[in-house]
Amino acid sequence: LGKVHDTTHIGTLEFLWNAKLRNATVFDCAKRPVMTTALNLVIAYGVGGIYLGLSPVVISADIMLVIKEFIDLCITGIIFLLSGFVVTMLTRRWAMRTQRVGALHGAIANLATISAAMWPTSSASDREARAINARYGLLAYKMLYLEARAADEEAESVELADRLPARVSGGRLTQEEAAALAGLPAKSAAVLGWLAAFWERVFDKESGLVASQFFRTADNGRYSVVFGQLFAARQSVSLTYSYLNTQIPFGYLHLLLVVTSVTAFANSFYCGVSLGSTLKDLNSKHAGAETYLPYLFVRTLRILFVPMLLDGLMVIGTVIAMPLGNDLDDYPAGTFFENLEDECATVGAAVESCSHPTSKMIKAEKTE
């Protein structure tokens, strides 16, 4: 999809015949716009042919003007409604990116930074403590996407529990953890619970963990900072669940569908009558192809454009409503996960491999 941002006319047309690019367009994400456009084309030319065959029937120009004004008013109104619908869906999509998935990403990255500062050495205990924190954080992030996609694929009877063995083989889960998660409904929240329990034991000087050796500096402020990030991660997961379980009002969608369908049909009917009337008039004047063809071309563009625009806006709004799925326009979960994984690994490696500059300053002060 390297050319997906090509905004030239040739680049736009290439979407139609390039299979990979077409997957990102309205022509492939749903068949409805294509089928509706084809149906309206058949209706328009059918009405035009019938009207052309009814020789005695003539509709005055004034009546055609009134019909055209009504159709244009309907098109303007429905575009206004659909534009608000698409803006609402885009707002929901951006809120999901920043306040839900983005907030979880930030909290996990912050915990990785805190763990790197608390366990900065290359000792086995420090590395293990950083790895446990990163593993649970990354697992919670991954499970959130899996839960969302499992809900989106419910019609296909996709069980999230069936995907847990892949996490075990990938080193993200142990067999015991996978067995525990298999019977739980909110799996990403459960993983964050494990992460909170890990940090609670770390801050307990009686836990016996080697990672708890810094307990003497684990004051209330530091405890609050760590659990503040955990609570932020937990809240982002809860908000995501709320988002996934809150449907768009059916009455609102049904109204948009009805008005869109009626407007497209009325436009096709008007275009058909106008087409038949004009062709009848041109026939009476014995006009040639140089007169027929430009008019047919422009009229056909209107027949195609109106239903494509209206249904296209409707489809785009519904497609972007759930960005955690598997569609091409959904969030690139793999890229987001790799970025978060890199952040967690990089901060620990950086602190471990390079001594902090303040240590050199302290040594210099003692030498003086």
Protein Blocks (a to p, Z undefined) as FASTA:
>chain_A
ZZmmpcbfklmmmmmmmmklmmmmmklmpcklmmmmmmmmmmmmmmmmmmmmmmmlccdf
klmmmmmmmmmmmmmmmmmmmmmmmmmmmmmmmmmmmmmmmmmmmmmmmmmmmmmmmmmc
fbfklmmmmmmmmmmmmmmmmmmmmmmmmmmmmmnopafklmmmmmmmnopacfklmmmm
mmpfblmlmmmmmmmmmmmmmmpmknopaklmmmmmmcfklmmmmmmmmmmmmmmmmmmm
mmmmmccdfklmmmmmmmmmmmmmmmmmmmmmmmmmmmmmmmmnopafklmmmmmmmmmm
mmmmmmmmmmmmmmmmmmmmmmmbmbfklccfklmmmmmmmmmmmmmmmmmmpccfklmm
mmmmmmZZ
